[in-house]
Amino acid sequence: MSDNNNVHISSYKEHFSTWAALILLTFMTVAVSVFGAELRTLSVATAMIIATVKATAVGYYFMHIKYDPKIYKWMMGTVLALFTFFMIMLTIDYLTR
């Protein structure tokens, strides 16, 4: 067996704090959808930002991107940047029609 195997062990504290953050972000999403009805486009953008943060947290902690090589982090960052760009372009298109 090679010595190149990098074993990482996640603590219960890390898993619990990630879970608590995801629950808090879920409550924030519900609050925006229920109480932010007058915001229209802004409430959708806020919900999308919260969903992006949640997806990043899940990928970083539960899918162990935190422990992967930097190229995977760059790929994830590129995807998030492209997503942000397309959401901004979509919002501009929506607002100008």
C-alpha positions as CSV (number, residue, x, y, z in Angstrom):
1,M,0.0,0.0,0.0
2,S,1.4,3.4,-0.9
3,D,2.0,6.2,1.5
4,N,0.4,8.7,-0.8
5,N,-3.1,8.2,0.5
6,N,-4.1,11.4,2.3
7,V,-6.8,10.4,4.7
8,H,-9.0,13.2,6.1
9,I,-11.4,12.8,9.0
10,S,-14.1,15.3,9.3
11,S,-15.2,16.1,12.9
12,Y,-18.7,16.0,14.2
13,K,-18.4,19.7,15.0
14,E,-17.7,20.5,11.3
15,H,-20.6,18.4,10.1
16,F,-23.0,19.9,12.7
17,S,-22.0,23.5,11.9
18,T,-22.4,22.9,8.2
19,W,-25.8,21.4,8.8
20,A,-26.8,24.3,11.1
21,A,-25.7,26.8,8.4
22,L,-27.7,24.9,5.7
23,I,-30.8,25.0,8.0
24,L,-30.3,28.7,8.6
25,L,-30.0,29.4,4.9
26,T,-33.1,27.4,4.3
27,F,-35.0,29.5,6.8
28,M,-33.6,32.6,5.1
29,T,-34.9,31.3,1.7
30,V,-38.4,30.7,3.2
31,A,-38.4,34.2,4.7
32,V,-37.5,35.8,1.4
33,S,-40.2,33.9,-0.4
34,V,-42.9,34.6,2.2
35,F,-42.1,38.1,3.3
36,G,-40.3,39.4,0.2
37,A,-43.3,39.2,-2.1
38,E,-43.1,43.0,-2.9
39,L,-39.5,42.7,-4.0
40,R,-40.3,40.6,-7.1
41,T,-37.0,40.3,-9.0
42,L,-34.9,41.1,-6.0
43,S,-36.5,38.2,-4.0
44,V,-35.7,35.8,-6.9
45,A,-32.1,37.1,-7.0
46,T,-31.7,36.8,-3.2
47,A,-33.1,33.2,-3.3
48,M,-30.7,32.3,-6.1
49,I,-27.7,33.8,-4.1
50,I,-28.7,31.8,-1.0
51,A,-29.1,28.6,-3.1
52,T,-25.6,29.2,-4.6
53,V,-24.1,29.6,-1.1
54,K,-25.9,26.4,0.0
55,A,-24.6,24.5,-3.1
56,T,-21.1,25.7,-2.4
57,A,-21.3,24.6,1.2
58,V,-22.5,21.2,0.3
59,G,-19.8,20.7,-2.4
60,Y,-17.1,22.1,-0.1
61,Y,-17.9,20.0,3.0
62,F,-20.0,17.0,2.1
63,M,-18.5,16.3,-1.3
64,H,-15.0,16.9,0.2
65,I,-13.9,19.5,-2.3
66,K,-12.2,21.1,0.6
67,Y,-9.6,18.3,0.6
68,D,-9.2,17.9,-3.2
69,P,-6.5,19.5,-5.3
70,K,-6.7,23.1,-6.2
71,I,-7.7,22.4,-9.8
72,Y,-11.1,21.3,-8.6
73,K,-11.6,24.4,-6.5
74,W,-10.7,26.5,-9.6
75,M,-13.2,24.5,-11.7
76,M,-15.9,25.1,-9.1
77,G,-15.1,28.8,-8.9
78,T,-15.2,29.0,-12.7
79,V,-18.7,27.4,-12.8
80,L,-19.9,29.8,-10.0
81,A,-18.5,32.8,-11.9
82,L,-20.2,31.7,-15.1
83,F,-23.5,31.1,-13.2
84,T,-23.2,34.6,-11.7
85,F,-22.5,36.1,-15.1
86,F,-25.5,34.4,-16.7
87,M,-27.8,35.3,-13.9
88,I,-26.8,39.0,-14.2
89,M,-27.4,38.9,-17.9
90,L,-30.7,37.1,-17.4
91,T,-31.8,39.8,-14.9
92,I,-30.7,42.6,-17.2
93,D,-32.7,41.0,-20.0
94,Y,-35.7,40.5,-17.8
95,L,-35.7,44.1,-16.5
96,T,-35.3,45.7,-20.0
97,R,-38.3,43.9,-21.6
